[in-house]
């Protein structure tokens, strides 16, 4: 099953947790070697975001994210794992698990109800 792993910042992380975090290079090498990593990218900061909506037939374009928050989505990875437990294991070893937060979302293929 494929999972989108959303990598987000968390301004309330502790210095102790940050010190325990592995390097992103180590994490990347391990997940790539396991065959679970499909792709991933960093994302530009929220100041570079554009929000697009259509309301009452009018196109509304807003600079920045739709919500005001101290947290922001810093990147994403697509994982191909046997099950949620395997995806959780990979997410728990990511550096941002120690200093941010990771959200795992399973893909929902269009041919499934």
C-alpha positions in Angstrom: 0.0 0.0 0.0 1.2 3.5 -0.8 1.2 6.2 1.8 1.8 10.0 1.6 3.9 11.0 4.5 3.4 14.7 5.2 6.4 16.3 6.9 5.4 19.3 9.1 7.3 21.5 11.5 6.5 21.7 15.2 7.7 24.9 16.9 7.2 23.2 20.3 9.7 20.4 20.0 12.4 20.0 22.7 16.1 20.4 22.3 16.6 16.9 23.8 14.4 15.3 21.1 16.3 17.2 18.4 19.5 15.8 19.7 18.2 12.3 19.4 17.1 12.7 15.8 19.0 10.8 13.1 20.4 12.7 10.1 18.1 12.9 7.1 20.9 11.3 5.0 20.9 8.2 7.3 17.1 8.0 7.2 17.1 8.4 3.4 19.7 5.7 2.9 17.8 3.2 5.1 14.4 3.8 3.6 15.7 3.7 0.0 17.6 0.5 0.7 14.4 -1.1 2.1 12.6 -0.4 -1.2 9.9 1.5 0.6 10.8 5.0 -0.6 9.1 6.0 -3.8 9.8 9.8 -3.9 10.0 12.9 -1.8 10.7 16.5 -1.9 11.2 19.5 0.3 8.6 22.3 -0.1 9.3 26.0 -0.1 8.2 28.0 3.0 4.6 29.1 3.5 5.6 32.6 2.4 5.9 31.1 -1.2 2.5 29.4 -1.1 -0.5 30.3 -3.2 -4.1 29.3 -2.2 -6.6 28.8 -5.1 -10.4 28.7 -4.5 -13.5 29.2 -6.6 -16.4 30.7 -4.7 -19.7 31.8 -6.3 -18.1 31.4 -9.7 -15.2 33.7 -8.9 -11.6 32.6 -8.8 -9.9 33.7 -5.6 -6.1 33.6 -5.4 -4.4 34.3 -2.0 -0.7 34.6 -1.3 0.3 32.3 1.4 -1.4 29.3 3.0 -5.1 29.2 3.7 -4.7 28.9 7.5 -2.6 30.9 9.8 -0.4 28.6 11.8 3.1 28.4 13.4 3.4 25.0 11.8 3.9 24.5 8.1 4.3 21.5 5.7 8.0 21.3 5.0 7.9 18.3 2.6 6.5 15.0 1.7 7.5 11.4 1.0 5.6 8.7 -0.8 6.2 5.3 0.8 5.3 1.9 -0.6 4.8 -0.4 2.5 3.2 -3.7 3.2 0.9 -2.1 5.8 0.4 0.8 8.2 2.7 -0.7 10.8 5.6 -0.7 8.3 4.8 2.9 7.4 4.7 3.9 11.1 8.1 2.3 11.6 9.6 4.3 8.8 7.9 7.5 10.0 9.1 7.0 13.5 12.7 6.8 12.3 12.5 10.1 10.3 14.3 13.1 11.8 11.2 15.2 11.8 9.5 12.7 14.1 11.8 14.1 16.7 11.4 17.8 15.9 8.2 18.1 13.9 5.3 15.8 13.0 4.6 13.3 10.3 1.1 12.5 9.0 0.6 9.2 7.1 -2.2 9.2 4.6 -3.0 6.0 2.6 -3.6 6.5 -1.1 -7.2 5.9 -2.1 -7.2 4.6 -5.7 -10.0 5.8 -7.8 -11.2 2.3 -8.6 -11.9 1.6 -4.9 -15.1 2.7 -3.1 
